[in-house]
Amino acid sequence: MREVEAYDVIVMPVITEKATMASEHNQVIFRVRREATKPQIKEAVEKLFGVKVKAVNTLNRKGKVKRFRGRLGTQQDIKKAIVTLEEGQSIDVTTGL
């Protein structure tokens, strides 16, 4: 996988309270393309950050219907990847690439 393709797989890191708590357990959460598979995500993370990945878990969140100023709108469907790193490995997602 080329580096450009790796950037296409990983959209952005998720920086929330829950994601910060997961980092204590050697896990990093990324928002990924909906078509991305677990092996592609693993390869992209290893290529971009230079770490060893132990496991990848994914989840699909269906877009919600929300109301904004009286008008209905829908949020996008998103796919998240919870990447568990090997012992001693770490990624600091707050600094960027």
C-alpha positions as CSV (number, residue, x, y, z in Angstrom):
1,M,0.0,0.0,0.0
2,R,1.4,3.4,-1.0
3,E,1.3,6.3,1.5
4,V,-1.3,8.1,-0.5
5,E,-3.6,5.1,-0.4
6,A,-3.1,4.9,3.4
7,Y,-4.3,8.5,3.7
8,D,-7.4,7.5,1.7
9,V,-8.3,4.7,4.2
10,I,-7.9,6.8,7.4
11,V,-10.1,9.9,7.4
12,M,-9.3,11.4,10.8
13,P,-8.6,10.4,14.4
14,V,-11.4,10.6,16.9
15,I,-10.6,12.9,19.8
16,T,-13.2,12.5,22.5
17,E,-13.3,11.7,26.2
18,K,-14.0,8.1,25.4
19,A,-11.2,7.9,22.9
20,T,-8.8,9.5,25.5
21,M,-9.8,6.8,28.0
22,A,-9.2,4.1,25.4
23,S,-5.7,5.4,24.9
24,E,-4.9,4.3,28.4
25,H,-5.5,0.7,27.2
26,N,-3.2,1.1,24.2
27,Q,-6.0,1.8,21.8
28,V,-6.5,4.5,19.2
29,I,-9.8,5.3,17.5
30,F,-9.9,6.5,13.9
31,R,-12.7,7.5,11.5
32,V,-12.2,5.5,8.3
33,R,-13.8,5.1,4.9
34,R,-16.9,2.9,4.9
35,E,-15.5,0.6,2.3
36,A,-12.2,0.0,4.3
37,T,-11.6,-3.5,5.6
38,K,-9.8,-4.5,8.7
39,P,-6.6,-5.6,6.9
40,Q,-6.5,-2.3,5.0
41,I,-6.9,-0.3,8.2
42,K,-4.2,-2.3,9.9
43,E,-1.8,-1.8,7.0
44,A,-2.5,1.9,6.7
45,V,-1.9,2.5,10.4
46,E,1.3,0.6,10.4
47,K,2.5,2.4,7.3
48,L,1.6,6.0,8.4
49,F,2.6,5.8,12.1
50,G,5.3,3.1,12.1
51,V,3.8,1.0,14.8
52,K,2.7,-2.6,15.2
53,V,-1.0,-3.3,15.3
54,K,-2.3,-6.1,17.5
55,A,-6.0,-5.9,16.5
56,V,-8.6,-3.9,14.6
57,N,-12.3,-3.6,15.6
58,T,-14.7,-1.7,13.5
59,L,-18.2,-0.3,14.0
60,N,-20.7,1.3,11.6
61,R,-22.9,4.1,12.9
62,K,-26.0,4.8,10.9
63,G,-26.7,8.5,10.4
64,K,-29.2,10.0,12.7
65,V,-32.2,12.3,11.8
66,K,-31.7,15.6,13.6
67,R,-33.7,18.8,13.6
68,F,-31.9,22.1,13.1
69,R,-33.9,25.4,13.3
70,G,-37.1,23.5,12.6
71,R,-35.7,21.7,9.5
72,L,-35.0,18.0,9.3
73,G,-31.6,16.9,8.4
74,T,-29.6,13.6,8.4
75,Q,-26.1,13.0,9.7
76,Q,-23.8,10.9,7.6
77,D,-23.2,7.2,8.1
78,I,-19.7,6.7,9.5
79,K,-17.3,3.9,10.2
80,K,-14.9,3.9,13.1
81,A,-11.9,1.7,13.7
82,I,-10.7,0.9,17.2
83,V,-7.0,0.0,16.7
84,T,-5.2,-1.9,19.5
85,L,-1.5,-1.5,19.5
86,E,1.2,-3.9,20.6
87,E,2.8,-3.3,24.1
88,G,5.2,-0.5,24.1
89,Q,3.8,1.1,21.0
90,S,2.0,4.5,21.0
91,I,0.5,7.1,18.7
92,D,0.1,10.7,19.6
93,V,-2.9,11.8,17.5
94,T,-3.0,15.3,18.9
95,T,0.2,16.4,17.1
96,G,-0.8,15.3,13.6
97,L,1.3,13.6,10.9
